[in-house]
Amino acid sequence: MKKVLKALALMLAVGTTLTGCGGRLRYPTYYTLNLPAPPDPPPLESVRTSIAVREVQSPAYLRQGPIVYRTTPEEIGFYEYHRWAADPRTLVASAVIDHLRASGQFFAVSMYNGQRDINYIFSGKLEKLEEVDYQAGAKVEVAIWAQITRAKTGVTVWSNAVFEVGTVSQKNVPGVVSQMNRTMEIAINKLLSTVPAALAGDR
């Protein structure tokens, strides 16, 4: 009988922990970066240059799923019930591919999978994608670094880094994510705006 009572007590304790206040389970809310794809015009007939985009790198804490915030420069926090539906690195890589295709500077743009029949390789790192609360008002920070190298020689032909700050007008997580979208779009546009047009004629 004592064993039965102990088992029942354990089940009640687990049930209370799972349901919490109000008797309901709390499920995470998932978000994504909704970066609009620019128009995708066909490249000029003279363009025969190809480029492949490597998987975007990032600090480990940006790959864990929860949306990140900082209350001090040294302290990183995570929203337990507000998470990315997809790895932000994947979304950034897809946006870069869309922009490079739309530029008309390359005949073929793809994800890098070790292929040898390409002219250039694009590598990038998402260094910041987070809410910042220790300055005046809530803000978001986005920082991206990237470079393009020749596939055959590994020589760097272009590099750029951008750091963008956006002010959050609606102080809740959906408002933060909306501002992250806007700030990320600005950052990617600035990052790729300096890719030299001369690469289109190089084979």
Secondary structure, 3 states (H helix, E strand, C coil): CHHHHHHHHHHHHHHHHHHCHHHCCCCCEEECCCCCCCCCCCCCCCCCCEEEECCCECCHHHHCCEEEEECCCCCEEEEEEEEECCCHHHHHHHHHHHHHHHCCCCCEEEECCCCCCCCEEEEEEEEEEEEECCCCCCEEEEEEEEEEEECCCCCEEEEEEEEEEEECCCCCHHHHHHHHHHHHHHHHHHHHCCCCHHHHHCC
